[in-house]
Amino acid sequence: MKNTLVNTAAIVAFALSLSACSTFSRAPRAGTPLADVTAKLGKPDAVYPDPEGGQVLEYRGQPMGQFQHMARIGADGRLVSYDQVLTSENFAKVQPARWTKDDVLRNFGRPAEVSRDRATGDEVWSYRYKQDGIWNSYMNINFNVRGEVRRTGNTPDPLLDDRSKGL
């Protein structure tokens, strides 16, 4: 039974990684008009306004994938960038006490899971990703009652990381 679950998880992870690659390989070039971006990538899963003008389009990989693509459209209606945003480097940019839920949504999109920290009552958004490109991890972003980031921290992904098995 355990080998079947491990094999199934490996097949799912491989398929998701292939779909992530195919999405990224068809990425439009910077400067592409919004209409051409959506024609090429499809309808985004969510759209967030950018405070500098323009918008951010979310192409969802969560809850099971370890990726999430964001297309940044400038105020001129043209693509600025298209990136897989769930990386250790990007999570390091989160600024506790300065970032809000809106900032997190614009930078990472919707999380894989939303929960509550029993000790603090914080709302916790968890993103499934490959920490440092190696470890199956969850990035947890805790928000206070005002919707401001209180802290971040990563844990092994309870679904994909063997370190979590048997706990």
Phi and psi restraints in degrees (value plus and minus 20) as a CYANA .aco file:
   2 LYS   PHI     -82.2   -42.2
   2 LYS   PSI     -62.8   -22.8
   3 ASN   PHI     -82.8   -42.8
   3 ASN   PSI     -57.2   -17.2
   4 THR   PHI     -83.3   -43.3
   4 THR   PSI     -63.6   -23.6
   5 LEU   PHI     -85.1   -45.1
   5 LEU   PSI     -62.0   -22.0
   6 VAL   PHI     -83.0   -43.0
   6 VAL   PSI     -65.5   -25.5
   7 ASN   PHI     -82.7   -42.7
   7 ASN   PSI     -62.6   -22.6
   8 THR   PHI     -82.9   -42.9
   8 THR   PSI     -64.5   -24.5
   9 ALA   PHI     -82.0   -42.0
   9 ALA   PSI     -60.4   -20.4
  10 ALA   PHI     -84.7   -44.7
  10 ALA   PSI     -61.8   -21.8
  11 ILE   PHI     -85.0   -45.0
  11 ILE   PSI     -64.0   -24.0
  12 VAL   PHI     -82.2   -42.2
  12 VAL   PSI     -66.5   -26.5
  13 ALA   PHI     -81.0   -41.0
  13 ALA   PSI     -61.8   -21.8
  14 PHE   PHI     -83.4   -43.4
  14 PHE   PSI     -65.2   -25.2
  15 ALA   PHI     -82.6   -42.6
  15 ALA   PSI     -62.1   -22.1
  16 LEU   PHI     -85.5   -45.5
  16 LEU   PSI     -57.8   -17.8
  17 SER   PHI     -86.8   -46.8
  17 SER   PSI     -56.9   -16.9
  18 LEU   PHI     -85.5   -45.5
  18 LEU   PSI     -60.9   -20.9
  19 SER   PHI     -87.2   -47.2
  19 SER   PSI     -54.1   -14.1
  20 ALA   PHI     -85.2   -45.2
  20 ALA   PSI     -62.0   -22.0
  21 CYS   PHI     -84.7   -44.7
  21 CYS   PSI     -61.9   -21.9
  22 SER   PHI     -87.4   -47.4
  22 SER   PSI     -56.1   -16.1
  23 THR   PHI     -83.8   -43.8
  23 THR   PSI     -65.0   -25.0
  24 PHE   PHI     -90.7   -50.7
  24 PHE   PSI     -55.4   -15.4
  25 SER   PHI     -87.1   -47.1
  25 SER   PSI     -42.5    -2.5
  26 ARG   PHI    -118.8   -78.8
  26 ARG   PSI       0.7    40.7
  27 ALA   PHI     -83.9   -43.9
  27 ALA   PSI     112.8   152.8
  28 PRO   PHI     -91.5   -51.5
  28 PRO   PSI     139.8   179.8
  29 ARG   PHI    -101.9   -61.9
  29 ARG   PSI     132.7   172.7
  30 ALA   PHI     -74.8   -34.8
  30 ALA   PSI     120.0   160.0
  31 GLY   PHI      76.1   116.1
  31 GLY   PSI     -29.3    10.7
  32 THR   PHI     -87.1   -47.1
  32 THR   PSI     113.4   153.4
  33 PRO   PHI     -82.8   -42.8
  33 PRO   PSI     129.8   169.8
  34 LEU   PHI     -71.1   -31.1
  34 LEU   PSI     -65.6   -25.6
  35 ALA   PHI     -78.9   -38.9
  35 ALA   PSI     -58.5   -18.5
  36 ASP   PHI     -92.9   -52.9
  36 ASP   PSI     -53.4   -13.4
  37 VAL   PHI     -81.9   -41.9
  37 VAL   PSI     -69.9   -29.9
  38 THR   PHI     -91.0   -51.0
  38 THR   PSI     -48.5    -8.5
  39 ALA   PHI     -86.2   -46.2
  39 ALA   PSI     -57.1   -17.1
  40 LYS   PHI    -101.1   -61.1
  40 LYS   PSI     -62.4   -22.4
  41 LEU   PHI    -115.7   -75.7
  41 LEU   PSI     -37.0     3.0
  42 GLY   PHI      73.1   113.1
  42 GLY   PSI     158.1   198.1
  43 LYS   PHI     -87.4   -47.4
  43 LYS   PSI     111.0   151.0
  44 PRO   PHI     -89.7   -49.7
  44 PRO   PSI     136.6   176.6
  45 ASP   PHI     -96.4   -56.4
  45 ASP   PSI     -44.9    -4.9
  46 ALA   PHI    -178.8  -138.8
  46 ALA   PSI     135.4   175.4
  47 VAL   PHI    -150.5  -110.5
  47 VAL   PSI     110.6   150.6
  48 TYR   PHI    -139.9   -99.9
  48 TYR   PSI     116.1   156.1
  49 PRO   PHI     -90.4   -50.4
  49 PRO   PSI     121.6   161.6
  50 ASP   PHI    -117.2   -77.2
  50 ASP   PSI     107.6   147.6
  51 PRO   PHI     -79.9   -39.9
  51 PRO   PSI     -41.5    -1.5
  52 GLU   PHI    -109.0   -69.0
  52 GLU   PSI     -10.4    29.6
  53 GLY   PHI      77.7   117.7
  53 GLY   PSI     140.7   180.7
  54 GLY   PHI      62.7   102.7
  54 GLY   PSI    -181.1  -141.1
  55 GLN   PHI    -176.9  -136.9
  55 GLN   PSI     145.4   185.4
  56 VAL   PHI    -142.2  -102.2
  56 VAL   PSI     106.0   146.0
  57 LEU   PHI    -121.1   -81.1
  57 LEU   PSI     109.1   149.1
  58 GLU   PHI    -118.4   -78.4
  58 GLU   PSI     107.4   147.4
  59 TYR   PHI    -133.9   -93.9
  59 TYR   PSI      80.3   120.3
  60 ARG   PHI     -91.6   -51.6
  60 ARG   PSI     113.9   153.9
  61 GLY   PHI    -137.2   -97.2
  61 GLY   PSI     -37.5     2.5
  62 GLN   PHI     -98.7   -58.7
  62 GLN   PSI     131.6   171.6
  63 PRO   PHI    -113.0   -73.0
  63 PRO   PSI     -37.8     2.2
  64 MET   PHI    -117.3   -77.3
  64 MET   PSI     -45.9    -5.9
  65 GLY   PHI     -97.9   -57.9
  65 GLY   PSI     141.0   181.0
  66 GLN   PHI    -123.4   -83.4
  66 GLN   PSI      12.1    52.1
  67 PHE   PHI    -165.2  -125.2
  67 PHE   PSI     141.7   181.7
  68 GLN   PHI    -179.2  -139.2
  68 GLN   PSI     107.3   147.3
  69 HIS   PHI    -122.6   -82.6
  69 HIS   PSI     118.5   158.5
  70 MET   PHI    -145.7  -105.7
  70 MET   PSI     110.8   150.8
  71 ALA   PHI    -126.1   -86.1
  71 ALA   PSI      98.9   138.9
  72 ARG   PHI    -115.4   -75.4
  72 ARG   PSI     101.4   141.4
  73 ILE   PHI    -128.2   -88.2
  73 ILE   PSI     106.8   146.8
  74 GLY   PHI     -94.4   -54.4
  74 GLY   PSI     151.6   191.6
  75 ALA   PHI     -79.9   -39.9
  75 ALA   PSI     -42.5    -2.5
  76 ASP   PHI    -102.3   -62.3
  76 ASP   PSI     -19.4    20.6
  77 GLY   PHI      61.5   101.5
  77 GLY   PSI      -3.7    36.3
  78 ARG   PHI    -137.8   -97.8
  78 ARG   PSI     131.0   171.0
  79 LEU   PHI     -83.9   -43.9
  79 LEU   PSI     107.3   147.3
  80 VAL   PHI    -113.6   -73.6
  80 VAL   PSI     -66.1   -26.1
  81 SER   PHI    -178.2  -138.2
  81 SER   PSI     137.8   177.8
  82 TYR   PHI    -159.2  -119.2
  82 TYR   PSI      91.7   131.7
  83 ASP   PHI    -156.5  -116.5
  83 ASP   PSI     132.1   172.1
  84 GLN   PHI    -101.2   -61.2
  84 GLN   PSI      94.6   134.6
  85 VAL   PHI    -116.9   -76.9
  85 VAL   PSI     -32.8     7.2
  86 LEU   PHI    -106.4   -66.4
  86 LEU   PSI      60.5   100.5
  87 THR   PHI    -151.9  -111.9
  87 THR   PSI     137.7   177.7
  88 SER   PHI     -77.8   -37.8
  88 SER   PSI     -60.9   -20.9
  89 GLU   PHI     -83.3   -43.3
  89 GLU   PSI     -62.6   -22.6
  90 ASN   PHI     -90.1   -50.1
  90 ASN   PSI     -60.5   -20.5
  91 PHE   PHI     -83.3   -43.3
  91 PHE   PSI     -49.8    -9.8
  92 ALA   PHI     -86.0   -46.0
  92 ALA   PSI     -37.1     2.9
  93 LYS   PHI    -100.5   -60.5
  93 LYS   PSI     -33.5     6.5
  94 VAL   PHI     -83.6   -43.6
  94 VAL   PSI     112.7   152.7
  95 GLN   PHI    -134.5   -94.5
  95 GLN   PSI      82.2   122.2
  96 PRO   PHI     -75.9   -35.9
  96 PRO   PSI     125.2   165.2
  97 ALA   PHI      51.9    91.9
  97 ALA   PSI     -25.1    14.9
  98 ARG   PHI    -138.6   -98.6
  98 ARG   PSI     -59.8   -19.8
  99 TRP   PHI    -103.4   -63.4
  99 TRP   PSI     130.7   170.7
 100 THR   PHI    -138.4   -98.4
 100 THR   PSI     158.6   198.6
 101 LYS   PHI     -77.4   -37.4
 101 LYS   PSI     -58.5   -18.5
 102 ASP   PHI     -82.0   -42.0
 102 ASP   PSI     -61.5   -21.5
 103 ASP   PHI     -82.0   -42.0
 103 ASP   PSI     -62.6   -22.6
 104 VAL   PHI     -85.7   -45.7
 104 VAL   PSI     -63.3   -23.3
 105 LEU   PHI     -80.9   -40.9
 105 LEU   PSI     -64.1   -24.1
 106 ARG   PHI     -84.5   -44.5
 106 ARG   PSI     -50.4   -10.4
 107 ASN   PHI    -112.4   -72.4
 107 ASN   PSI     -51.3   -11.3
 108 PHE   PHI    -148.1  -108.1
 108 PHE   PSI     -31.3     8.7
 109 GLY   PHI      57.4    97.4
 109 GLY   PSI    -189.2  -149.2
 110 ARG   PHI     -92.8   -52.8
 110 ARG   PSI     125.6   165.6
 111 PRO   PHI     -98.5   -58.5
 111 PRO   PSI     148.3   188.3
 112 ALA   PHI     -91.2   -51.2
 112 ALA   PSI     -53.8   -13.8
 113 GLU   PHI    -170.4  -130.4
 113 GLU   PSI     125.1   165.1
 114 VAL   PHI    -141.4  -101.4
 114 VAL   PSI     111.3   151.3
 115 SER   PHI    -164.3  -124.3
 115 SER   PSI    -196.4  -156.4
 116 ARG   PHI    -140.3  -100.3
 116 ARG   PSI     118.6   158.6
 117 ASP   PHI    -100.8   -60.8
 117 ASP   PSI      97.0   137.0
 118 ARG   PHI     -83.6   -43.6
 118 ARG   PSI     -52.2   -12.2
 119 ALA   PHI     -94.7   -54.7
 119 ALA   PSI     -60.1   -20.1
 120 THR   PHI    -127.7   -87.7
 120 THR   PSI     -39.8     0.2
 121 GLY   PHI      62.1   102.1
 121 GLY   PSI     -19.1    20.9
 122 ASP   PHI     -81.2   -41.2
 122 ASP   PSI     126.4   166.4
 123 GLU   PHI    -101.4   -61.4
 123 GLU   PSI     115.0   155.0
 124 VAL   PHI    -141.4  -101.4
 124 VAL   PSI     104.2   144.2
 125 TRP   PHI    -122.2   -82.2
 125 TRP   PSI     108.7   148.7
 126 SER   PHI    -137.2   -97.2
 126 SER   PSI     111.6   151.6
 127 TYR   PHI    -136.0   -96.0
 127 TYR   PSI     106.4   146.4
 128 ARG   PHI     -99.6   -59.6
 128 ARG   PSI     107.8   147.8
 129 TYR   PHI    -178.5  -138.5
 129 TYR   PSI     151.3   191.3
 130 LYS   PHI    -116.1   -76.1
 130 LYS   PSI      81.9   121.9
 131 GLN   PHI     -85.4   -45.4
 131 GLN   PSI     107.6   147.6
 132 ASP   PHI      33.7    73.7
 132 ASP   PSI       4.3    44.3
 133 GLY   PHI      53.2    93.2
 133 GLY   PSI     -11.5    28.5
 134 ILE   PHI    -144.9  -104.9
 134 ILE   PSI     -73.9   -33.9
 135 TRP   PHI    -110.1   -70.1
 135 TRP   PSI     114.8   154.8
 136 ASN   PHI     -93.6   -53.6
 136 ASN   PSI      87.0   127.0
 137 SER   PHI    -152.2  -112.2
 137 SER   PSI     145.9   185.9
 138 TYR   PHI    -135.4   -95.4
 138 TYR   PSI     108.6   148.6
 139 MET   PHI    -114.3   -74.3
 139 MET   PSI     101.7   141.7
 140 ASN   PHI    -124.6   -84.6
 140 ASN   PSI     105.9   145.9
 141 ILE   PHI    -136.3   -96.3
 141 ILE   PSI      96.1   136.1
 142 ASN   PHI    -113.5   -73.5
 142 ASN   PSI     115.0   155.0
 143 PHE   PHI    -137.0   -97.0
 143 PHE   PSI     119.6   159.6
 144 ASN   PHI     -99.6   -59.6
 144 ASN   PSI    -197.6  -157.6
 145 VAL   PHI     -85.5   -45.5
 145 VAL   PSI     -40.1    -0.1
 146 ARG   PHI    -106.8   -66.8
 146 ARG   PSI     -19.9    20.1
 147 GLY   PHI      60.8   100.8
 147 GLY   PSI      -1.1    38.9
 148 GLU   PHI    -117.4   -77.4
 148 GLU   PSI     126.8   166.8
 149 VAL   PHI     -85.8   -45.8
 149 VAL   PSI     105.6   145.6
 150 ARG   PHI    -111.7   -71.7
 150 ARG   PSI     -65.2   -25.2
 151 ARG   PHI    -185.0  -145.0
 151 ARG   PSI     146.8   186.8
 152 THR   PHI    -148.7  -108.7
 152 THR   PSI     138.5   178.5
 153 GLY   PHI    -195.3  -155.3
 153 GLY   PSI     129.1   169.1
 154 ASN   PHI    -131.6   -91.6
 154 ASN   PSI     133.6   173.6
 155 THR   PHI    -154.7  -114.7
 155 THR   PSI     142.4   182.4
 156 PRO   PHI     -80.7   -40.7
 156 PRO   PSI     123.9   163.9
 157 ASP   PHI     -89.2   -49.2
 157 ASP   PSI      97.7   137.7
 158 PRO   PHI     -83.8   -43.8
 158 PRO   PSI     -39.4     0.6
 159 LEU   PHI    -110.1   -70.1
 159 LEU   PSI     -56.9   -16.9
 160 LEU   PHI    -129.1   -89.1
 160 LEU   PSI     -35.6     4.4
 161 ASP   PHI    -121.3   -81.3
 161 ASP   PSI     104.8   144.8
 162 ASP   PHI     -82.0   -42.0
 162 ASP   PSI     -42.8    -2.8
 163 ARG   PHI     -83.3   -43.3
 163 ARG   PSI     -40.4    -0.4
 164 SER   PHI    -111.6   -71.6
 164 SER   PSI     -32.1     7.9
 165 LYS   PHI     -88.4   -48.4
 165 LYS   PSI     117.8   157.8
 166 GLY   PHI      63.0   103.0
 166 GLY   PSI     -16.1    23.9
